[in-house]
Amino acid sequence: MKTRRQSVILDVIRQQPIRSQEQLRRSMRVSGFDVTQATLSRDIRELGLVKGGPDGAYQAPLQTRPNGHAATSVLQRALASQLLRIDRVQQLVLLRTGLGHAQSLCAALDGVGLPDVVGTLAGEDTILIIAPDARRARTLVKRLEEMSTP
């Protein structure tokens, strides 16, 4: 539930300028999440949201630094703790996670911007990754397997 709620928080702040916790709480209620102020504060802190920009709205922090190490380490930790299995069929790569972990792992994947990834799609416990071709999908699988080993 927490992962899904935090995913919705990120969606909300990307879709509209949110300038206060109360405004975010109301938007979350519209999205089907009746959260307390304490829970919302904790989620904001855990997500690393900051107020900024010309309109003073909440923004997600940049996940990558120029060297890309921050996003890569986030992905490595997520893979090590959440990935259960990797399967590949031609240029399609399927990642299995525990129930409710696919969206956060997918966000970590997207944050890195891997060169062999055309697109991703996440469900509750499954992530579909589309690679440009079978060769690059094999390369991607090897890379993800290496990254998931602690």
Salt bridges, closest charged atoms under 4 A:
ASP11 OD1 - ARG14 NH1 3.92
GLU22 OE1 - ARG25 NE 3.20
GLU22 OE2 - ARG26 NH1 3.69
ASP34 OD1 - ARG29 NE 3.56
ASP43 OD2 - ARG5 NE 2.49
GLU46 OE1 - LYS2 NZ 2.81
ASP87 OD2 - ARG85 NE 2.78
GLU124 OE2 - ARG4 NH1 3.69
ASP133 OD2 - ARG136 NE 3.13
